[in-house]
């Protein structure tokens, strides 16, 4: 039988990690790279696997994910985040597919995103296809952007059963994640040599937030997700404005010195 490695990169995930690892304890090996957590994350992880590797908590977290992927020894690798859960149906489909010697180097998994008390079904959030299952050595993350897909050497197929993503059960967690992502966006803009301008400010503060809201809420029928759908569409647009404001601050701080 083909062997499966489950790999994760984590940081301060004591509230999520147990349920995630419980859902994949059937794997042949579990590899966890920890970004020097200060809570009980590592203590919990060691209940499930001895393969725990500590490093620093990098701003571009995909660097740590690549590190975990490179340490896998299984024929196939399933890369997860601590707030994701593998259902029995998805597990069974994974085993069935990899034992059939598929012509694919990797697979998209349809992901269900939990937001403010419900799974979003509209607003462009379902099915949220992500590449997570791949033959060892056939995929990697560019590690340049927070929402990038894996680069795969070969064909990519699709599975039908869902990966559960307990992304934002509370608004507080959503804001925490958003703060991290927008700070990273601002840093990347600065590193690319972008300069503040009226046109960029107008686009980031007005055009993109408005167009994103109407696209997610009306075109993609986010209104069918009730109040969480309104909030998701609105704050998805605000993401652009927040990133630009942080970039503007960083730019002025840099050029003042």
Backbone bond lengths (Angstrom), bond angles and torsions (degrees), N, CA, C in turn:
res aa  C-N    CA-C-N  psi(-1)  N-CA   C-N-CA  omega(-1)  CA-C   N-CA-C  phi
1 X - - - 1.467 - - 1.522 110.36 -
2 X 1.323 115.10 145.64 1.461 120.21 176.93 1.530 109.57 -67.66
3 X 1.315 115.85 142.93 1.455 120.42 178.96 1.531 110.78 -95.03
4 X 1.332 115.38 143.56 1.468 121.38 -178.49 1.520 109.92 -117.56
5 X 1.326 115.07 128.86 1.464 121.30 172.80 1.525 108.69 -106.11
6 X 1.321 116.52 131.94 1.464 121.51 172.47 1.518 107.08 -102.96
7 X 1.325 117.25 129.02 1.466 120.76 -176.79 1.528 110.35 -125.89
8 X 1.334 115.43 142.66 1.457 121.90 178.42 1.525 110.22 -142.15
9 X 1.330 115.30 150.09 1.459 122.31 166.48 1.517 105.72 -117.88
10 X 1.326 117.29 129.93 1.466 120.32 -172.21 1.521 111.52 -136.01
11 X 1.330 114.36 161.26 1.463 121.66 172.62 1.525 108.41 -157.36
12 X 1.330 115.95 117.89 1.470 122.09 178.90 1.528 112.35 49.56
13 X 1.326 115.49 59.58 1.466 121.14 -177.17 1.525 112.03 -117.86
14 X 1.332 117.92 34.17 1.460 120.02 -177.31 1.533 113.15 -60.85
15 X 1.327 117.88 -24.43 1.461 120.83 -179.48 1.528 112.36 -80.00
16 X 1.325 117.29 -19.47 1.467 121.60 -174.83 1.522 115.25 -113.05
17 X 1.334 115.92 -32.63 1.460 119.32 -164.20 1.524 114.26 -63.94
18 X 1.332 118.33 -33.90 1.460 119.10 -176.68 1.534 111.33 -63.42
19 X 1.327 116.93 -48.37 1.462 119.91 -179.28 1.521 111.37 -63.46
20 X 1.321 116.33 -36.88 1.468 119.53 177.67 1.519 110.73 -62.19
21 X 1.331 117.45 -51.09 1.463 120.77 -177.31 1.526 112.60 -69.10
22 X 1.315 117.29 -30.99 1.471 120.35 174.48 1.528 110.33 -60.64
23 X 1.320 116.40 -34.15 1.469 120.23 -176.45 1.521 112.97 -78.02
24 X 1.357 117.30 -10.40 1.475 119.72 -179.38 1.529 112.16 -129.52
25 X 1.324 117.86 21.99 1.467 119.31 -178.38 1.522 112.63 -68.57
26 X 1.321 117.34 -6.82 1.459 122.93 175.09 1.531 112.58 -77.97
27 X 1.334 117.95 -11.47 1.467 121.24 -175.88 1.529 110.94 -65.76
28 X 1.324 116.47 154.59 1.464 121.41 178.63 1.521 111.12 -69.08
29 X 1.321 117.26 -31.99 1.465 120.81 173.40 1.521 109.17 -153.77
30 X 1.323 114.69 150.67 1.456 121.70 176.14 1.525 107.42 -122.74
31 X 1.339 116.36 124.21 1.457 122.87 -179.62 1.531 108.04 -112.81
32 X 1.325 116.88 126.75 1.468 120.69 179.53 1.525 109.55 -127.61
33 X 1.332 115.79 125.40 1.462 122.15 172.13 1.524 106.89 -104.03
34 X 1.316 116.09 119.64 1.464 121.23 -177.07 1.526 110.81 -105.96
35 X 1.332 115.47 132.15 1.461 120.31 -179.13 1.513 113.08 -85.31
36 X 1.337 116.86 47.17 1.466 122.96 179.67 1.526 110.95 60.10
37 X 1.309 116.52 58.38 1.467 122.44 179.21 1.529 110.57 -62.23
38 X 1.323 115.42 148.32 1.465 120.98 179.34 1.529 111.64 -107.96
39 X 1.329 116.85 1.63 1.466 120.60 177.70 1.535 108.89 -107.29
40 X 1.323 118.49 -152.39 1.456 121.97 -175.95 1.531 113.71 -94.12
41 X 1.316 117.03 17.95 1.471 120.50 -177.28 1.528 112.12 -55.35
42 X 1.315 117.86 -53.26 1.474 121.53 -176.53 1.524 110.94 -63.66
43 X 1.311 116.97 -39.50 1.466 121.33 178.66 1.525 111.00 -59.42
44 X 1.319 116.55 -41.87 1.467 120.82 178.96 1.519 110.87 -70.35
45 X 1.331 116.60 -43.45 1.469 120.87 -179.17 1.523 111.27 -57.87
46 X 1.321 116.82 -39.64 1.466 120.43 -177.06 1.524 113.03 -68.05
47 X 1.330 117.59 -11.51 1.463 120.66 173.01 1.530 110.40 -73.24
48 X 1.335 116.29 -20.02 1.465 121.19 -175.03 1.531 113.45 -110.12
49 X 1.335 117.41 -27.19 1.467 119.70 -175.77 1.526 111.08 -157.10
50 X 1.340 116.48 146.31 1.472 119.43 174.32 1.534 111.63 -86.42
51 X 1.331 116.38 -7.00 1.463 120.77 -173.53 1.528 110.76 -88.94
52 X 1.334 115.48 73.65 1.460 122.04 -179.86 1.529 108.53 -117.93
53 X 1.321 116.45 126.68 1.456 121.63 -177.35 1.528 109.13 -123.50
54 X 1.324 116.49 125.59 1.461 120.37 -177.23 1.524 111.17 -99.51
55 X 1.327 115.28 140.05 1.464 122.65 178.12 1.516 107.02 -148.76
56 X 1.333 118.12 -173.65 1.461 119.88 178.63 1.534 109.94 -83.56
57 X 1.307 115.52 159.74 1.461 121.56 -178.21 1.524 109.56 -87.92
58 X 1.312 115.91 91.16 1.469 121.02 -174.74 1.527 111.69 -72.94
59 X 1.341 116.70 147.75 1.456 120.46 -179.90 1.525 110.45 -63.31
60 X 1.337 116.93 -41.67 1.469 120.48 173.99 1.528 106.11 -89.91
61 X 1.318 115.25 94.58 1.461 121.88 -170.19 1.527 112.83 -66.81
62 X 1.321 116.91 -18.11 1.460 119.37 -179.37 1.527 112.26 -66.76
63 X 1.324 117.12 -18.54 1.473 119.88 174.66 1.528 109.30 -62.75
64 X 1.328 116.44 -42.69 1.465 119.94 178.02 1.522 111.84 -69.58
65 X 1.337 116.40 -33.05 1.462 119.33 176.48 1.522 110.64 -64.10
66 X 1.333 116.74 -42.77 1.465 120.09 176.64 1.524 111.05 -60.91
67 X 1.320 116.08 -39.02 1.462 120.52 178.72 1.529 110.51 -59.84
68 X 1.335 116.12 -44.06 1.463 120.14 178.97 1.525 110.75 -64.82
69 X 1.325 117.02 -42.05 1.461 121.27 -179.93 1.518 111.69 -62.47
70 X 1.324 116.41 -38.16 1.464 120.62 -178.68 1.530 113.05 -69.81
71 X 1.336 116.96 -21.57 1.458 120.89 -179.06 1.531 112.81 -86.47
72 X 1.322 117.43 -8.75 1.466 121.53 -178.41 1.522 110.74 -68.17
73 X 1.342 116.06 146.84 1.470 121.13 178.52 1.526 112.39 -119.59
74 X 1.330 117.56 -3.71 1.459 120.70 -179.14 1.516 113.14 -73.21
75 X 1.332 115.77 164.32 1.467 120.37 177.02 1.532 110.53 -66.38
76 X 1.340 114.60 -37.41 1.465 120.96 178.95 1.523 108.74 -123.74
77 X 1.326 115.56 149.63 1.457 121.66 -177.79 1.530 109.09 -123.04
78 X 1.320 115.91 132.28 1.458 122.55 174.62 1.522 107.38 -113.25
79 X 1.332 116.22 111.46 1.466 120.65 -178.65 1.523 109.82 -95.55
80 X 1.331 116.11 127.01 1.455 121.08 -177.47 1.520 111.57 -127.84
81 X 1.345 115.37 163.20 1.451 122.43 167.22 1.526 107.42 -104.91
82 X 1.328 116.82 158.78 1.459 120.77 -174.82 1.524 112.86 -63.11
83 X 1.325 117.75 -24.19 1.474 120.21 -178.91 1.526 112.75 -94.22
84 X 1.331 116.54 18.36 1.468 121.05 178.16 1.521 110.71 -110.70
85 X 1.328 115.83 152.85 1.462 122.78 -177.67 1.531 109.36 -133.66
86 X 1.339 116.21 137.58 1.459 121.42 177.33 1.524 108.60 -100.03
87 X 1.323 116.79 121.72 1.464 120.94 179.27 1.528 110.07 -78.25
88 X 1.323 116.19 163.18 1.459 120.62 177.23 1.526 110.34 -60.05
89 X 1.326 116.75 -38.87 1.469 120.90 -179.36 1.525 110.95 -63.90
90 X 1.323 116.36 -41.02 1.466 119.51 178.77 1.524 110.05 -68.59
91 X 1.326 117.40 -41.68 1.467 120.99 177.64 1.527 110.62 -57.21
92 X 1.329 117.09 -47.77 1.464 121.06 -178.95 1.522 111.00 -62.40
93 X 1.338 116.84 -39.01 1.460 120.26 179.74 1.528 110.59 -67.13
94 X 1.324 116.60 -39.15 1.472 120.43 178.70 1.518 110.64 -60.29
95 X 1.332 117.30 -48.22 1.462 120.92 179.51 1.527 110.99 -61.44
96 X 1.318 115.78 -43.06 1.468 119.85 -178.60 1.520 111.36 -62.72
97 X 1.316 116.04 -42.36 1.465 120.49 -176.43 1.521 111.82 -69.56
98 X 1.330 117.75 -47.65 1.466 118.32 -174.71 1.527 112.21 -70.86
99 X 1.338 117.61 -25.73 1.459 119.83 177.78 1.526 112.35 -78.47
100 X 1.328 116.60 -10.67 1.467 120.40 -179.52 1.528 112.18 -90.00
101 X 1.351 116.37 5.92 1.466 121.71 -177.60 1.530 110.91 50.26
102 X 1.319 117.25 63.83 1.471 120.94 -176.54 1.530 111.77 -68.76
103 X 1.334 116.79 158.45 1.468 120.29 178.72 1.524 112.37 -81.26
104 X 1.333 116.67 7.31 1.458 120.99 -175.17 1.532 111.78 -101.11
105 X 1.335 114.65 145.06 1.460 120.71 175.81 1.522 111.13 -86.56
106 X 1.342 116.57 -20.08 1.459 120.74 -177.74 1.519 109.65 -158.02
107 X 1.336 115.49 168.87 1.464 120.88 179.88 1.530 111.19 -136.92
108 X 1.338 114.32 141.45 1.451 121.00 167.37 1.526 108.58 -78.83
109 X 1.322 116.08 139.92 1.461 121.33 172.41 1.525 108.39 -113.10
110 X 1.338 118.96 133.20 1.466 120.40 176.02 1.524 109.30 -76.01
111 X 1.321 116.64 125.67 1.463 120.22 -174.45 1.529 111.10 -110.40
112 X 1.352 115.55 136.68 1.464 122.55 174.92 1.528 108.68 -100.51
113 X 1.333 115.93 122.67 1.462 120.91 -175.63 1.526 111.78 -100.58
114 X 1.328 116.14 124.84 1.464 122.42 179.42 1.521 109.42 -91.70
115 X 1.336 116.59 125.58 1.458 121.09 -175.49 1.525 110.36 -143.19
116 X 1.319 116.98 117.87 1.465 122.83 177.12 1.531 112.82 52.41
117 X 1.323 115.70 48.95 1.455 119.80 172.16 1.508 117.19 90.56
118 X 1.342 118.80 2.88 1.464 119.47 178.88 1.528 110.02 -153.09
119 X 1.330 116.01 158.83 1.460 121.06 173.72 1.524 107.78 -83.76
120 X 1.325 115.85 125.24 1.455 120.28 178.54 1.520 109.95 -71.58
121 X 1.327 115.78 132.13 1.461 121.37 178.96 1.531 112.31 -110.23
122 X 1.328 115.84 -15.37 1.464 120.67 -178.26 1.530 109.49 -127.50
123 X 1.323 116.16 -157.55 1.458 120.16 179.06 1.514 114.05 64.19
124 X 1.338 116.57 24.89 1.457 120.44 -179.31 1.519 113.48 71.47
125 X 1.346 117.07 15.51 1.459 120.87 -174.90 1.521 114.57 -104.47
126 X 1.325 116.97 -0.14 1.466 118.78 178.76 1.531 110.37 -150.74
127 X 1.334 116.76 134.01 1.474 125.72 -7.89 1.525 110.75 -77.00
128 X 1.299 116.34 133.67 1.463 122.86 -179.08 1.533 107.88 -91.25
129 X 1.334 115.85 88.42 1.465 120.05 -173.75 1.528 112.14 -73.00
130 X 1.321 115.60 128.25 1.467 122.35 177.85 1.522 109.03 -133.48
131 X 1.329 116.62 140.87 1.465 121.34 176.29 1.525 107.80 -82.21
132 X 1.324 117.20 115.60 1.459 121.10 -177.57 1.529 113.08 -133.15
133 X 1.306 118.21 -20.83 1.461 121.68 -179.13 1.523 108.73 -111.34
134 X 1.337 116.96 125.88 1.467 119.27 -176.63 1.525 110.66 -154.59
135 X 1.307 115.21 157.10 1.462 120.42 174.05 1.525 108.84 -69.22
136 X 1.319 115.66 136.07 1.466 119.81 -177.97 1.529 111.31 -52.90
137 X 1.327 115.47 130.15 1.455 121.30 178.53 1.512 114.52 86.39
138 X 1.329 117.59 -2.26 1.463 121.24 -176.07 1.530 113.87 -100.47
139 X 1.329 117.93 -0.57 1.467 119.25 -177.81 1.521 110.61 -150.19
140 X 1.333 114.88 153.03 1.466 120.75 174.74 1.524 109.23 -155.46
141 X 1.307 116.06 162.96 1.458 122.13 176.75 1.524 109.25 -98.18
142 X 1.329 118.53 133.64 1.471 120.44 178.99 1.527 112.80 -60.36
143 X 1.346 117.13 -24.88 1.473 123.33 179.39 1.522 111.69 58.95
144 X 1.331 115.43 44.90 1.461 120.59 177.09 1.521 112.42 -121.68
145 X 1.334 116.86 -18.38 1.457 120.91 -174.77 1.519 109.35 -147.46
146 X 1.327 116.90 149.33 1.460 120.54 -173.09 1.525 113.42 -70.41
147 X 1.341 118.08 -29.37 1.461 120.16 -176.02 1.528 113.03 -111.42
148 X 1.312 117.45 30.95 1.452 120.80 -178.01 1.530 111.74 -79.73
149 X 1.341 115.80 154.87 1.454 121.45 173.29 1.523 109.62 -92.98
150 X 1.319 115.34 161.11 1.453 119.89 176.84 1.528 110.89 -68.01
151 X 1.322 114.53 149.15 1.461 121.60 171.81 1.521 106.41 -94.42
152 X 1.323 116.35 126.50 1.469 121.02 -173.18 1.522 110.81 -117.85
153 X 1.305 115.63 136.09 1.463 122.33 175.05 1.528 108.10 -93.59
154 X 1.328 116.27 85.31 1.456 120.88 -178.99 1.513 112.25 137.20
155 X 1.328 115.84 -173.53 1.453 121.81 -178.37 1.529 111.10 -75.77
156 X 1.331 115.42 150.97 1.461 121.09 179.76 1.526 109.57 -121.82
157 X 1.332 116.67 124.50 1.459 121.74 177.85 1.520 111.26 -101.17
158 X 1.343 115.92 -170.64 1.464 120.86 -179.93 1.525 110.57 -134.59
159 X 1.320 115.30 136.75 1.449 120.77 171.57 1.528 108.54 -94.34
160 X 1.322 116.71 163.59 1.464 119.95 -174.87 1.522 113.91 -106.02
161 X 1.331 118.31 -24.15 1.465 120.40 -178.52 1.534 110.94 -88.44
162 X 1.324 115.06 148.55 1.453 120.99 -166.54 1.533 114.75 -85.93
163 X 1.319 114.23 146.86 1.457 122.72 168.72 1.534 106.63 -96.07
164 X 1.313 116.64 125.46 1.455 120.85 -178.27 1.529 109.84 -84.12
165 X 1.334 115.78 128.79 1.466 121.48 -179.07 1.529 109.06 -120.87
166 X 1.339 116.24 104.17 1.467 121.15 179.07 1.527 108.66 -84.70
167 X 1.313 114.39 62.08 1.461 121.41 -169.36 1.519 113.68 -63.01
168 X 1.312 116.63 -57.21 1.463 120.63 -171.65 1.523 111.47 -139.29
169 X 1.329 117.29 73.97 1.471 119.50 178.38 1.517 112.63 -66.21
170 X 1.337 117.07 -22.13 1.463 121.09 176.84 1.524 109.32 -129.65
171 X 1.326 115.10 155.92 1.461 120.17 178.54 1.528 110.63 -67.14
172 X 1.319 116.72 -31.83 1.466 121.09 178.26 1.525 110.87 -60.06
173 X 1.350 116.08 -43.80 1.469 118.94 178.82 1.527 110.70 -66.93
174 X 1.330 116.77 -38.11 1.463 119.20 178.34 1.526 110.31 -60.20
175 X 1.337 117.17 -46.14 1.455 120.96 -179.43 1.524 111.65 -64.49
176 X 1.338 116.99 -36.13 1.457 120.41 177.93 1.524 110.77 -63.20
177 X 1.322 116.14 -46.43 1.470 120.05 179.28 1.516 111.24 -66.68
178 X 1.329 116.39 -40.03 1.455 120.65 179.44 1.522 111.36 -63.10
179 X 1.320 116.37 -38.70 1.460 120.61 178.83 1.525 110.62 -61.94
180 X 1.328 116.03 -41.50 1.471 120.28 179.35 1.518 110.99 -66.62
181 X 1.334 117.00 -44.44 1.458 120.63 -177.11 1.527 112.19 -67.91
182 X 1.328 117.38 -42.23 1.465 119.66 -178.68 1.529 111.39 -69.05
183 X 1.325 117.33 -32.73 1.463 120.42 175.74 1.525 110.46 -65.00
184 X 1.332 116.26 -40.82 1.456 120.33 177.62 1.523 110.79 -65.22
185 X 1.333 117.57 -42.48 1.469 121.32 177.79 1.522 110.25 -58.37
186 X 1.328 116.68 -43.97 1.464 121.00 -179.11 1.529 110.79 -62.56
187 X 1.321 116.44 -42.26 1.465 120.56 179.20 1.526 111.26 -63.89
188 X 1.330 116.96 -41.93 1.470 120.94 -179.87 1.525 110.98 -65.37
189 X 1.339 117.58 -38.05 1.471 120.77 177.11 1.519 110.58 -61.58
190 X 1.327 115.62 -41.54 1.464 120.22 179.34 1.519 110.78 -65.60
191 X 1.328 116.65 -42.21 1.466 120.95 -178.94 1.523 112.30 -66.74
192 X 1.321 116.68 -27.01 1.471 120.65 178.45 1.522 112.81 -79.07
193 X 1.326 116.76 -4.26 1.453 120.17 178.78 1.518 113.99 81.69
194 X 1.325 117.52 15.94 1.460 121.72 178.35 1.529 109.44 -69.30
195 X 1.336 116.20 143.41 1.449 121.32 179.18 1.527 110.18 -116.72
196 X 1.328 117.35 145.58 1.465 119.78 176.70 1.521 110.57 -61.13
197 X 1.317 116.32 142.77 1.461 121.45 178.05 1.518 108.86 -153.65
198 X 1.322 115.62 163.25 1.463 119.54 179.72 1.521 110.69 -62.69
199 X 1.328 117.13 -43.74 1.470 120.41 -177.08 1.525 111.37 -65.51
200 X 1.348 117.07 -40.43 1.463 120.20 179.67 1.529 110.30 -68.53
201 X 1.328 116.06 -39.85 1.458 120.20 178.77 1.524 110.98 -64.67
202 X 1.332 116.32 -44.95 1.466 120.46 -179.32 1.528 110.60 -62.45
203 X 1.327 116.06 -42.12 1.466 120.60 179.21 1.527 111.14 -65.37
204 X 1.334 116.45 -44.81 1.465 121.04 -175.32 1.522 113.10 -74.71
205 X 1.323 116.19 -35.29 1.461 119.95 -175.35 1.521 113.96 -89.15
206 X 1.349 116.27 -24.10 1.464 118.91 -175.76 1.527 113.91 -126.19
207 X 1.336 116.73 -57.45 1.466 120.03 -172.12 1.528 112.55 -63.65
208 X 1.323 116.91 -52.32 1.463 119.66 -177.37 1.525 112.86 -66.78
209 X 1.334 119.42 -44.07 1.467 118.22 177.35 1.521 113.23 -59.28
210 X 1.338 117.08 -42.94 1.469 120.48 -178.46 1.523 111.21 -68.71
211 X 1.340 116.64 -47.51 1.470 119.94 -178.04 1.529 111.15 -65.55
212 X 1.343 117.17 -36.74 1.465 120.31 178.46 1.518 110.87 -65.23
213 X 1.330 116.44 -43.95 1.463 119.84 179.62 1.523 111.21 -59.03
214 X 1.334 117.43 -50.85 1.461 120.22 -177.27 1.527 112.27 -67.81
215 X 1.340 116.32 -32.80 1.462 119.28 177.82 1.525 111.08 -65.51
216 X 1.338 116.97 -48.22 1.461 120.59 -177.78 1.530 111.89 -73.52
217 X 1.313 116.53 -39.63 1.460 119.84 -173.41 1.528 113.12 -81.02
218 X 1.339 117.23 -37.57 1.465 119.89 -178.05 1.522 112.35 -102.89
219 X 1.321 116.96 -59.00 1.471 119.75 -176.61 1.524 111.84 -59.95
220 X 1.338 116.45 -44.13 1.468 120.85 -179.37 1.527 112.75 -96.66
221 X 1.326 115.94 12.60 1.468 123.53 171.07 1.533 113.96 58.69
222 X 1.327 116.18 39.56 1.448 120.24 177.71 1.519 113.00 -61.92
223 X 1.328 116.63 -21.94 1.467 120.32 178.86 1.523 111.98 -61.24
224 X 1.332 117.62 -22.38 1.461 120.43 178.72 1.531 112.68 -72.02
225 X 1.330 117.06 -12.81 1.461 121.10 176.49 1.524 111.80 -92.52
226 X 1.325 117.61 13.09 1.454 121.46 175.94 1.520 113.08 66.55
227 X 1.334 115.86 -149.31 1.465 120.72 -177.44 1.530 112.37 -59.38
228 X 1.354 120.03 -43.21 1.474 119.07 176.69 1.532 112.04 -56.91
229 X 1.337 117.42 -33.18 1.457 120.51 178.59 1.520 112.15 -66.21
230 X 1.333 116.64 -37.72 1.467 121.30 176.72 1.527 109.84 -64.26
231 X 1.326 115.59 -49.01 1.463 120.85 -177.33 1.524 110.60 -61.91
232 X 1.340 116.50 -44.68 1.461 119.65 -178.29 1.521 111.18 -62.23
233 X 1.332 117.18 -44.92 1.464 120.59 -179.59 1.524 110.97 -63.60
234 X 1.332 116.92 -43.41 1.460 121.35 -177.67 1.523 111.76 -65.26
235 X 1.335 116.52 -48.19 1.456 119.35 -176.44 1.532 112.90 -76.41
236 X 1.309 117.55 -20.70 1.470 119.82 172.17 1.520 109.68 -65.56
237 X 1.326 116.43 -35.14 1.457 120.16 175.76 1.513 112.34 -73.53
238 X 1.326 116.46 -41.15 1.462 121.50 179.79 1.530 111.27 -61.50
239 X 1.327 116.20 -26.52 1.472 121.54 177.62 1.535 111.29 -50.62
240 X 1.338 117.48 -42.66 1.466 121.22 -178.68 1.521 111.44 -66.11
241 X 1.333 115.99 -42.30 1.462 119.96 -179.92 1.525 111.20 -65.49
242 X 1.323 116.50 -43.45 1.464 120.65 -179.45 1.528 111.09 -63.50
243 X 1.324 116.74 -42.25 1.470 120.72 178.95 1.519 110.72 -60.90
244 X 1.347 116.77 -42.03 1.465 119.58 -178.54 1.521 111.35 -68.06
245 X 1.322 117.74 -41.85 1.469 120.79 -179.98 1.529 110.06 -61.97
246 X 1.332 117.33 -43.03 1.464 120.33 177.81 1.529 110.87 -64.51
247 X 1.330 115.95 -39.46 1.464 120.24 177.13 1.531 110.41 -62.29
248 X 1.329 116.80 -44.98 1.465 121.89 179.95 1.519 110.72 -59.26
249 X 1.325 116.47 -41.53 1.466 120.55 177.70 1.525 111.13 -63.64
250 X 1.339 116.07 -48.00 1.465 120.30 -178.92 1.523 111.42 -62.18
251 X 1.326 116.29 -40.55 1.468 121.00 -179.37 1.525 110.52 -61.74
252 X 1.315 116.67 -47.10 1.470 120.61 -178.33 1.516 111.67 -68.28
253 X 1.341 117.28 -35.54 1.459 119.86 176.50 1.529 110.68 -64.11
254 X 1.336 115.46 -41.31 1.468 120.68 -178.85 1.517 111.97 -66.00
255 X 1.321 116.29 -42.19 1.463 120.19 -175.33 1.519 113.58 -87.41
256 X 1.325 116.56 -1.87 1.444 120.11 175.44 1.529 110.48 -85.91
257 X 1.350 114.39 -23.90 1.473 118.81 -177.19 1.529 111.63 -89.83
